[in-house]
Each structure stands twice: as structure tokens, then as C-alpha cells.
Amino acid sequence: MATIDATRPVIASNEPISPPTDHDEARHQLLLSLTEGTNRKIEDLTRRTGYDKGELIDVAMTLMQLSLQAVEEGKLVGVVAPDQDLELEFVGFHKDDPADA
């Protein structure tokens, strides 16, 4: 009998489900096995940001890539008070907020 570790994502397919267009990349469909806590976080973030789940994952992956790159360059990643100087500001946390675009 096969078992699935519910603490690890499971990818059932990584084949494109739609070809690229002039405005978008090809779309892939993934089947993920998530913990209930992770699923609740995703649902909460989609509600609060206006992103759908795919968009939310894109934003999260970009944030992770930029953060990892900064750490690999010996920089720190964190949260600062509004009156402190930033080298790089992350925006786009709310899909339809022009101030975040």
C-alpha cells in the first residue's frame, strides 16, 4: 500500500495545461498535498490580498527568490519601521491596490 507524507507537497503532474499566449506564460497544473494549517494560510492570504491561489504562489515564490538572493549576497531580510532606509522595497501584496503596484 502506498503512503503519502502529508507534510510534503505531492506533485501529480507538471505538464502544461495551456500554451503560452502573447500576454501570459504557459500554465501548469499541480496537485499538492498540504497540511490543514497550510491550506488555511493560503485561503486567508487569497481572501486578504485578492490574488487567486496560482497568483499567490507566484508572488510568494518571487519573494522567496529575492530573499534568498539577498541572503546569499550577505544581506539581511526583515521588516523595518517606516522611517528607516530601505535598499529594496517589496510591493504587490494586494492585487488591486495601485500603491502596491
Residue frames as a rotation matrix with the C-alpha (Angstrom) as fourth column:
MET 1
0.583 0.813 0.000 0.00
0.813 -0.583 0.000 0.00
0.000 0.000 -1.000 0.00
ALA 2
-0.294 -0.662 0.690 1.36
0.622 -0.680 -0.388 3.43
0.726 0.315 0.611 -0.93
THR 3
0.306 0.345 -0.887 1.53
0.895 -0.421 0.145 6.14
-0.324 -0.839 -0.438 1.68
ILE 4
0.232 -0.175 0.957 1.69
0.481 -0.834 -0.269 9.90
0.845 0.523 -0.109 1.32
ASP 5
-0.481 -0.437 -0.760 3.60
0.873 -0.323 -0.366 12.09
-0.086 -0.840 0.537 3.73
ALA 6
0.501 0.829 0.249 1.05
0.840 -0.535 0.091 14.88
0.208 0.163 -0.964 4.36
THR 7
0.529 -0.365 -0.766 3.82
0.297 -0.766 0.570 17.23
-0.795 -0.529 -0.297 5.47
ARG 8
-0.619 -0.777 -0.117 5.36
0.095 -0.222 0.970 17.26
-0.780 0.589 0.211 1.99
PRO 9
0.118 0.658 -0.744 3.77
-0.782 -0.401 -0.478 18.58
-0.613 0.638 0.467 -1.22
VAL 10
-0.236 -0.109 0.966 2.94
0.387 0.901 0.196 15.93
-0.891 0.420 -0.170 -3.79
ILE 11
-0.308 0.096 -0.947 3.18
-0.777 -0.600 0.192 16.81
-0.550 0.794 0.259 -7.46
ALA 12
0.190 0.480 0.857 0.92
0.128 0.853 -0.506 14.60
-0.973 0.205 0.101 -9.54
SER 13
0.445 -0.018 0.896 1.55
0.891 0.108 -0.440 16.29
-0.089 0.994 0.064 -12.87
ASN 14
-0.033 -0.483 -0.875 3.80
0.201 -0.861 0.468 19.01
-0.979 -0.161 0.126 -14.18
GLU 15
-0.499 -0.071 0.864 2.60
0.851 0.146 0.504 19.03
-0.162 0.987 -0.012 -17.77
PRO 16
-0.954 0.193 -0.231 1.45
-0.220 -0.971 0.099 22.32
-0.205 0.145 0.968 -19.33
ILE 17
-0.337 0.908 0.247 -2.34
0.673 0.416 -0.612 22.60
-0.659 -0.040 -0.751 -19.43
SER 18
0.842 0.539 0.002 -2.39
0.370 -0.576 -0.729 25.62
-0.392 0.615 -0.685 -21.74
PRO 19
0.149 -0.821 0.551 0.05
0.956 -0.023 -0.293 27.01
0.253 0.570 0.782 -24.28
PRO 20
-0.532 -0.375 -0.760 1.74
0.572 -0.820 0.004 30.38
-0.625 -0.432 0.650 -23.82
THR 21
0.573 0.689 0.444 -0.11
0.816 -0.432 -0.383 33.41
-0.072 0.582 -0.810 -25.16
ASP 22
0.077 -0.514 0.854 1.02
0.464 -0.740 -0.487 36.92
0.882 0.434 0.181 -26.10
HIS 23
0.243 0.148 0.959 0.19
-0.552 -0.792 0.262 38.06
0.797 -0.593 -0.111 -22.55
ASP 24
0.565 0.060 0.823 0.94
-0.787 0.339 0.515 35.06
-0.248 -0.939 0.239 -20.34
GLU 25
-0.615 -0.784 -0.079 3.23
-0.787 0.606 0.112 32.08
-0.040 0.131 -0.991 -19.94
ALA 26
-0.258 0.472 -0.843 2.06
-0.182 0.833 0.522 28.50
0.949 0.288 -0.129 -20.41
ARG 27
0.143 0.401 0.905 0.02
-0.972 -0.114 0.204 27.34
0.185 -0.909 0.373 -17.42
HIS 28
-0.644 -0.343 -0.684 0.84
-0.169 0.936 -0.310 24.17
0.746 -0.084 -0.661 -15.46
GLN 29
0.481 0.815 0.324 -1.48
-0.626 0.061 0.777 22.31
0.613 -0.577 0.539 -13.13
LEU 30
-0.684 -0.711 -0.165 -0.11
-0.316 0.493 -0.811 20.86
0.657 -0.502 -0.562 -9.89
LEU 31
0.578 0.767 -0.280 -1.84
-0.045 0.372 0.927 18.63
0.815 -0.523 0.249 -7.39
LEU 32
-0.474 -0.781 0.406 -0.48
-0.411 -0.212 -0.887 19.41
0.779 -0.587 -0.221 -3.93
SER 33
0.337 0.466 -0.818 -0.97
0.614 0.550 0.566 17.58
0.713 -0.693 -0.101 -0.65
LEU 34
-0.380 -0.417 0.825 -1.00
-0.221 -0.826 -0.519 20.28
0.898 -0.380 0.222 2.06
THR 35
-0.791 0.156 -0.592 -1.50
0.609 0.306 -0.732 20.26
0.067 -0.939 -0.336 5.79
GLU 36
0.290 0.957 -0.001 -4.75
0.930 -0.282 0.235 21.77
0.224 -0.069 -0.972 7.05
GLY 37
0.326 -0.230 -0.917 -2.76
0.521 -0.766 0.377 24.65
-0.789 -0.600 -0.129 8.56
THR 38
-0.766 -0.640 -0.059 -1.05
0.263 -0.395 0.880 25.45
-0.587 0.659 0.471 5.27
ASN 39
-0.485 0.672 0.560 -4.37
0.792 0.066 0.607 25.30
0.371 0.738 -0.564 3.43
ARG 40
0.508 0.672 -0.540 -5.91
0.842 -0.520 0.145 27.74
-0.183 -0.528 -0.829 5.96
LYS 41
-0.147 -0.653 -0.743 -2.97
0.309 -0.743 0.593 30.13
-0.940 -0.142 0.311 5.43
ILE 42
-0.902 -0.173 0.395 -3.46
0.416 -0.107 0.903 30.02
-0.114 0.979 0.168 1.66
GLU 43
-0.038 0.975 0.221 -7.21
0.921 -0.052 0.386 30.61
0.387 0.218 -0.896 1.97
ASP 44
0.467 0.159 -0.870 -6.62
0.673 -0.702 0.232 33.52
-0.574 -0.694 -0.435 4.37
LEU 45
-0.463 -0.754 -0.465 -3.99
0.221 -0.607 0.763 35.12
-0.858 0.250 0.448 2.12
THR 46
-0.748 0.256 0.612 -6.12
0.634 0.003 0.773 34.81
0.196 0.967 -0.165 -1.03
ARG 47
0.348 0.926 -0.145 -9.01
0.920 -0.307 0.245 36.47
0.182 -0.218 -0.959 0.80
ARG 48
0.448 -0.202 -0.871 -6.85
0.499 -0.752 0.431 39.27
-0.742 -0.628 -0.236 2.21
THR 49
-0.495 -0.797 -0.344 -4.83
0.114 -0.453 0.884 40.01
-0.861 0.399 0.316 -0.97
GLY 50
0.424 0.705 -0.568 -7.29
-0.566 -0.284 -0.774 39.42
-0.707 0.650 0.279 -3.81
TYR 51
-0.474 -0.627 -0.618 -4.88
-0.880 0.342 0.329 37.01
0.005 0.700 -0.714 -5.55
ASP 52
0.771 0.565 -0.295 -6.07
-0.558 0.822 0.115 33.60
0.307 0.076 0.949 -6.67
LYS 53
0.818 -0.433 0.378 -4.06
-0.038 0.614 0.788 30.61
-0.573 -0.660 0.486 -5.45
GLY 54
0.526 -0.638 0.562 -1.83
0.849 0.359 -0.387 30.46
0.045 0.681 0.731 -8.52
GLU 55
0.472 -0.311 0.825 -1.07
0.086 -0.915 -0.394 34.18
0.877 0.257 -0.405 -8.35
LEU 56
0.856 -0.117 0.504 -0.40
-0.516 -0.245 0.820 33.90
0.028 -0.962 -0.270 -4.63
ILE 57
0.706 -0.630 0.325 2.14
0.467 0.758 0.456 31.14
-0.533 -0.170 0.829 -5.22
ASP 58
0.416 -0.546 0.727 3.81
0.730 -0.276 -0.625 33.25
0.542 0.791 0.284 -7.94
VAL 59
0.587 -0.152 0.795 4.13
-0.357 -0.930 0.086 36.22
0.726 -0.335 -0.600 -5.57
ALA 60
0.880 -0.232 0.416 5.37
-0.342 0.298 0.891 34.01
-0.331 -0.926 0.183 -2.72
MET 61
0.626 -0.673 0.395 7.96
0.744 0.666 -0.046 32.34
-0.232 0.322 0.918 -4.95
THR 62
0.396 -0.466 0.791 9.23
0.387 -0.697 -0.604 35.72
0.833 0.545 -0.096 -6.16
LEU 63
0.711 -0.099 0.696 9.53
-0.602 -0.598 0.530 36.95
0.363 -0.795 -0.485 -2.58
MET 64
0.840 -0.410 0.356 11.40
0.061 0.723 0.689 33.78
-0.540 -0.556 0.632 -1.62
GLN 65
0.528 -0.663 0.530 13.76
0.819 0.231 -0.526 34.09
0.226 0.712 0.665 -4.63
LEU 66
0.410 -0.348 0.843 14.58
-0.025 -0.928 -0.371 37.72
0.912 0.131 -0.389 -3.85
SER 67
0.805 -0.077 0.589 15.02
-0.593 -0.147 0.792 36.99
0.026 -0.986 -0.164 -0.16
LEU 68
0.796 -0.518 0.312 17.29
0.412 0.842 0.347 34.02
-0.443 -0.148 0.884 -0.81
GLN 69
0.442 -0.635 0.633 19.36
0.666 -0.241 -0.706 36.02
0.601 0.734 0.317 -3.28
ALA 70
0.553 -0.196 0.810 19.80
-0.441 -0.893 0.085 38.80
0.707 -0.405 -0.580 -0.71
VAL 71
0.851 -0.227 0.473 20.88
-0.369 0.382 0.847 36.34
-0.373 -0.896 0.241 1.99
GLU 72
0.676 -0.616 0.405 23.31
0.713 0.685 -0.148 34.69
-0.186 0.389 0.902 -0.41
GLU 73
0.304 -0.537 0.787 24.79
0.393 -0.681 -0.617 38.16
0.868 0.497 0.004 -1.02
GLY 74
-0.570 -0.575 -0.587 25.32
0.729 -0.023 -0.685 38.57
0.380 -0.818 0.432 2.71
LYS 75
-0.645 0.435 0.628 22.37
-0.394 -0.894 0.214 40.92
0.655 -0.109 0.748 3.19
LEU 76
-0.901 0.433 0.029 19.66
0.144 0.361 -0.922 40.77
-0.409 -0.826 -0.387 5.81
VAL 77
-0.559 0.822 0.109 15.96
0.076 -0.080 0.994 40.29
0.826 0.564 -0.018 5.08
GLY 78
-0.681 0.344 -0.647 13.44
0.721 0.158 -0.675 41.62
-0.130 -0.926 -0.355 7.57
VAL 79
0.370 0.842 0.393 10.85
0.763 -0.516 0.388 44.20
0.530 0.157 -0.834 8.49
VAL 80
-0.741 -0.629 -0.236 11.75
0.662 -0.624 -0.416 47.75
0.115 -0.464 0.878 9.46
ALA 81
-0.017 0.694 -0.720 9.88
0.587 -0.576 -0.568 50.79
-0.809 -0.432 -0.398 10.74
PRO 82
0.682 0.406 0.608 8.60
0.727 -0.292 -0.621 53.20
-0.074 0.866 -0.495 8.04
ASP 83
0.942 -0.307 -0.136 11.17
-0.302 -0.952 0.059 55.87
-0.148 -0.015 -0.989 8.96
GLN 84
0.157 -0.923 0.352 14.18
-0.093 0.341 0.936 53.59
-0.983 -0.180 -0.032 8.27
ASP 85
-0.016 -0.268 -0.963 16.03
-0.952 -0.291 0.096 53.49
-0.306 0.918 -0.250 4.95
LEU 86
0.578 0.235 0.781 15.45
-0.010 0.959 -0.282 50.51
-0.816 0.155 0.557 2.67
GLU 87
-0.617 -0.762 -0.197 17.72
-0.322 0.016 0.946 49.20
-0.718 0.647 -0.256 -0.05
LEU 88
-0.878 0.403 -0.259 14.86
-0.091 0.391 0.916 47.29
0.471 0.827 -0.306 -1.71
GLU 89
-0.546 0.772 0.324 11.12
-0.660 -0.159 -0.734 47.51
-0.516 -0.615 0.597 -1.03
PHE 90
-0.913 0.347 0.214 8.76
0.406 0.826 0.392 44.63
-0.041 0.445 -0.895 -1.74
VAL 91
-0.542 0.801 -0.255 5.39
-0.714 -0.599 -0.362 45.75
-0.443 -0.014 0.897 -3.16
GLY 92
-0.463 0.445 -0.766 2.41
-0.635 0.436 0.637 43.96
0.618 0.782 0.081 -4.72
PHE 93
-0.997 0.051 0.059 0.93
-0.011 0.658 -0.753 42.49
-0.078 -0.751 -0.656 -1.56
HIS 94
-0.125 0.992 0.002 -2.60
0.104 0.015 -0.994 43.48
-0.987 -0.124 -0.105 -2.61
LYS 95
-0.335 -0.057 0.941 -3.57
0.847 0.420 0.327 42.64
-0.413 0.906 -0.092 -6.17
ASP 96
0.224 0.579 0.784 -5.75
0.888 -0.453 0.081 45.66
0.403 0.678 -0.615 -6.90
ASP 97
0.702 -0.037 -0.712 -4.01
0.449 -0.753 0.482 48.34
-0.553 -0.657 -0.512 -4.79
PRO 98
0.824 -0.377 0.422 -2.28
0.277 -0.380 -0.882 50.83
0.493 0.844 -0.209 -7.15
ALA 99
0.626 -0.628 0.462 0.05
-0.775 -0.567 0.281 51.91
0.086 -0.534 -0.841 -4.33
ASP 100
0.346 -0.478 0.807 1.34
-0.297 0.760 0.578 48.34
-0.890 -0.440 0.121 -4.23
ALA 101
0.903 0.071 0.423 1.80
0.341 0.480 -0.808 48.01
-0.260 0.874 0.410 -7.98
